[in-house]
């Protein structure tokens, strides 16, 4: 055989061997022993996989406004004295806020302008005497009390409403009238009353413009939830020993300019136009900041029939009914400081009457005299008033307690409220006529099974808008609801409750107006 034929024969044999070794039959047989593989261990899944848009029927979230007034004038509530250090002031504030949080309150109405002065850094008015013991002297070491209160209240899921007296220029307990006092700055339209107080003239456009600047600064500068006026418009007659308010200067100017209203109607018109102006200016700056007024509880005697007492319409020149009729407020808190069984000033009859005047369905949350209600058992009386309010106001119920001293100085009051009417946390009622800049997004929810519990975490793409969270957990057919502060974004959830298995978790975000986001729900297996 020649070399060429040998070479061809060699390639035929090699190709045949290769084809044979690569055939499926040959591939199944291997003489090479591979090392045994590791045994497969089935692990407990840590991520709970759920439907993308699992829908459930969540229970309604309970709502009620639960507020307390905190007065700074004459150091009634806070700060308790004029000589406290900054740290002592903050400590008192924290103690009050913790008490309110622990007793399931959700709002404070803090007096930041008691009498032409400020418990905050103001470019318009001097530091308050009631803060430092001297008009115009800032706290030392320096801090901004209002900034502190807002931050600490919001940490606890509590609204902060700033309370102002628009027309009181100087309080008789406020030390000497110094060069820094606004009673001197606006001396031509400020009057000294016989009880030692100084009062701005509500008819003065200069005063109206000044108070407008005060309100606008507060709304722009601070992250407040509401602006609040109380019942002081023109002063009570007793403040001036029964004598008429000495506003002849502005009254004569009005008449000389051709005005034809009676003096009483002119005074009421001054206040009416100012209330409307403040409401509109707040809304133009920040629509979500509420405006509330707490007028004297009786509009006029015999409204409703049989009601007796002072007439704010004729004495304070405050046509509070008109403000409610016109919708110039977001909430209205008439001071109903009388017992349920009072014949001349019946709490439920007055509240029902005010409700009939609420043409725009604004919030109607009565003021309760938690400190000085004239009954033998104050806690039970206040509980009865809250229960009457719930019956009358239905789904938009709420109340404000005058004052926080009725709680801080009475464990019996705290305990009675918490065990009988304030057992659980609640959300503040919605304000559907107010709008926020951006609606809340549906939260994201992640559940992990860690063996003993379920670890839940959640967040929102616009988390800066979140004021609170509501966490829902379902055991068997029973839902549980928890209202959580904005900074809480995780929780260990027990798998069993009352002998029933956890089967669903859901989360909602709540904005500062009480609006709810769409919920995110997940099954638990």
Order of alpha helices (4+ residues) and beta strands (2+ residues): alpha-alpha-beta-alpha-beta-alpha-alpha-beta-beta-alpha-beta-beta-alpha-beta-alpha-alpha-beta-alpha-alpha-beta-alpha-beta-beta-alpha-beta-alpha-alpha-beta-beta-beta-beta-beta-beta-beta-beta
